[in-house]
Amino acid sequence: MAVNWTVPSADQLWPVAGVRLGVAEAHVRKPNRKDLTVMLLDEGAAVGGVFTRNRYCAAPVQVCREHLAAGMGVRALVINTGCANAGTGEQGLVDAHTVCIALAQKLDLAPQQILPFSTGVIMEPLPVPRILAGLPAALADAAPDGAHWLRAAEGIMTTDTVPKAASRRILIEGVPVTVTGIAKGAGMIRPNMATMLGFVATDAPLAPGLIDALARRAADGSFNRITVDGDTSTNDSFVVMATGRAPLARIELLDSPAGQALLAAVTEVARTLAHAIVRDGEGATKFITVRVEGGRDADECLRVAYAVAHSPLVKTAFYASDPNLGRILAAVGYAGIDDLDQGRIELYLDDVHVVTRGGRHPAYREEDGQRVMRQSEITVRVDLGRGAVAETVWTCDLSHDYVSINADYRS
């Protein structure tokens, strides 16, 4: 089960005006599970997305990029689990387009107004007939309430053990604005992006052109700061939708007070979902924050943070609660900072000062390190002693169960 993650109840998820969600059991891969979801948007909604940087990207990612570039106004999203439709060649593109055409016909829309998403096993053909047969039930189920947001969070799960959903309501210029989102992901997780699907909606009105910047900046503060196993997937997609239904003056600039308030709320929801993915990392028993301070720029801080967070040796030490902390120092050293002065390095585990001036702190005792390592939530803090920049990433430990889950994934 996920580390210290409580699934929200339906009444904790605020409906977003202009968004309806429907879920069906289409038997995409296995019977008796929610595996087909539609999200329906009122006309005029702004939609932006951030997608995987894996060059071997899935067919639905390619089609989403194509349809967003068409600029016809997205009106619906269709999401299946069980099959990633990745590594499927030209037929995969045909299949993704076929699903879009079928849903568009049912909604009296153009196919370019549909965005398709898939997650699951790679290199298996999309079972298009099952998905098409399941669309009427998903459409008939569509409703805007929190219960349907929660059902949709369940409907996009693969190896997840829990659904992931979050919601916030804030005031902008005295007007209530809602932000609600869902995500899936547990393994094959690495920034830019992770093997995840994330969907966040708000009723705030945005000026044309702002939605892409909003999605990118929210992703950079959330999903692009997590790692479970260092693998970048073929299907990663993070989509932000703004319906404009809140009675608020249109936000013209993200750097305005109203724009910053909305960005903060969207990023908070996205970060909550990103943390939930790490907490539900395959086989995870611990949630680990890696903060690197004292860098000259963000790039070198992130290089060090990811070196620590990706290291199998570091992650297995955390799983074993073994304060073999030289592994962290080794990761800092191979992160790629050529002029790093090891004599300036400081290392902390929560409140325990482990390393000072590059060597073991005189007051450090191994039992203090072990006390922290036994916790389910741990912060690793590294000070490089080079500047004033700091960056944070989030990761989890690496357990026996990670191997078992991935070895048996297709069984």
Secondary structure, 3 states (H helix, E strand, C coil): CCCCCCCCCHHHCCCCCCEEEEEECCCCCCCCCCCEEEEEECCCCEEEEEECCCCCCCHHHHHHHHHHHHCCCCCEEEEEEEECCCCCHHHHHHHHHHHHHHHHHHHCCCHHHEEEEEEEECCCCCCHHHHHHHHHHHHHCCECCHHHHHHHHHHCCCCCCCCEEEEEEEEECCEEEEEEEEEECCCCCCCCCCCCEEEEEECCCECCCHHHHHHHHHHHCCHHHECCCCCCCCCCEEEEEECCCCCCCCECCCCCHHHHHHHHHHHHHHHHHHHHHHHCCCCCCCEEEEEEEEECCHHHHHHHHHHHHHCHHHHHHHHHCCCCCHHHHHHHHCCCCCCCCHHHCEEEECCEEEEECCEECCCCCHHHHHHHHCCCEEEEEEECCCCCEEEEEEEECCCHHHHHHHHCCCC
